[in-house]
Amino acid sequence: MLLVYSLHFRALRVGCAHSSLRLEHRSYVRPCGEFAPHRHNCKIREERMVALAILRVEKLKSFGNIGGSEKHTARLQDTPNADTTKKNVRLIGMEDDSPLEVLVKNKIAKTTLHKPRKDAVLCSDIFLSASPEYFRPDNPSLAGEWDNPRMLDFVKASRSWLVNNYGDKCVRAELHLDEATPHIHAYVVPINEKTKQLSHKEMFGGNGRAASIKLSKLQDSYAAALAPLGIERGVKGSKATHTKVKEYYQAVNSEPLTAVWSNKKLEPEPFESATNYVARIQNDHQFHVLNHQLADRAFMQERLESAEQRARASEKERQQLEKRVRSLESQTNQLRDLALEDVAWELGLHHEEKKWRGHGHIINIDGPKFYDFAPDQQKGGGGAIDLVMHVNQCNLRQAVVWLHERFGEAGAERAAIAFAKTVAAEIIQLEPCDKFRLPVEDKTKWSSVCNYLTQKRGIPENFVEVLHNRGLVYADDQQNAVFVMRNLLEEPRQ
């Protein structure tokens, strides 16, 4: 009689470690009565995955956002997932220990010629890293550890990429070594070299498809800089999402399955019966630890699969909504006039002491309105066309042609539509409306009209006579019945 023992471990993928571990336990056979089982044949096979470059960009739209971000990156507040025994390193901006908010303000003041718009992105936080397989190839799941030469190579390549791409626009960069995997936070002030104004949209893209394309190109560039280190770019257009911090650290801090098995506590002992073996491992703490880890990771995998399924189901709807949003944005832009600051720049004016100066003009711009404080001007207006006509001393047609040459057909059309709306509003406001006049009464036609109302339309004759006597119905010269509607003041209305 033979007894067959078999331990089955479901193949699983540990998301935080970016590698696959499979525990294979082969069945073994022994005759009943023999208490010495064959050595349990167990092997662990690890499939290493390729190390991937990681780049994300976050908008910081207010100085409050900038201060809050610095509190985290500079460890000015408690960070639960950070190891306080490890020190972070400042890679860029070592010479100036001023608060990040001050650095950004100084950079904007010294470099830009325009006052930032209310909705402008003041600073961009670029997150740079690589997947754990690069930093600890022998054991990616060992959070908080890294191969030092590899880490230094990563830092050198990443810093060079930041300097080459952003120069002195990158006011600070911090290397974090006190978390699970080394990474860099770089703060870049997004200044457009051509217009000398803040433009996150120009540097990183705004919203929608254009932003996706720019971010993809940025990721291509960063991956190319790390390629000599064996780090590759991820799949373009991937739907991968970022793990929540709490879930990530719960996963990476759990004991690896290899450690549980390598202590040999779960192996059969010599001459141990099957009954005793099963009873022993069921009561062993390590066995329960292993079960809990498998259950937790199975739950995480189930959540991931469910999220991916929902994402696939909503992808078509998302694309339709995105198309609709782009259409609405295009329509909105067509109705919005050109920014007067951009027009002033193209006119050759320079921004100084909150005024646009040059060519004998001292112009203050307030949204769509402007006023020229120059002694020989002292006049104002509104809109891009009006500003061009004022500064260039030209007519409407010449102003439209000038705008077309500098802002293209779409820009000239936007300015023309805004100008037409302004003129129409002025006409409506200033031009008096003609007072409503009732049609002229023709008493000779009343007899025919009265017969029509009473005989053909069936209106009671006495009712028609009452209305006629009160002047509420009469006949005009075309033999039409005129019914007079009045307001509460007894005034006739159209």
Buried (B, 14 or more C-beta within 10 A) or exposed (E): EEBEBEBEBEEBBBBBBBBBBBBEBEEBEBEEEEEEBEEBEBEEEEEEBEBBBBBEBEBBBEBEBBBEBBBBBBBEEEBEBBEEEEEBEBBBBEEEEEBBBEBBBBBBEEBBBBBEEEEBBBBBBBBBBBBBBBBBBEBBBBBBBBBEEBBEBBBEBBBEBBBEBBEEBBBBBBBBBBBBBBBBBBBBBBBBEEBBBBBBBBBBBEEEEEBBEBBBEBBEBBBEBBEEBBBBBBEEEEEEEEBEEEBBBBBBEBEBBEEBBEEEBBBBBEEBBBEEBEEBBEEEEBBEBBEEBBEBBEEBBEEBEEEEEEEEEEEEEEEEEBEEEBEEEEEEEEEEBBBBBBBBBBBEBEBEEEBBBBEEBBBEBEEBBBBBBBEEBEEBBBBBBBBBBBBBEBEBEEBBEBBBEBBEEEBBBBBBBBBEEBBEEEEEEEEEEEEEEEEEBBEEBBEEBBEBBBEEEEBEEEEBEEBBEEEBBBBBEEEBBBEBEEEEEEEBEE
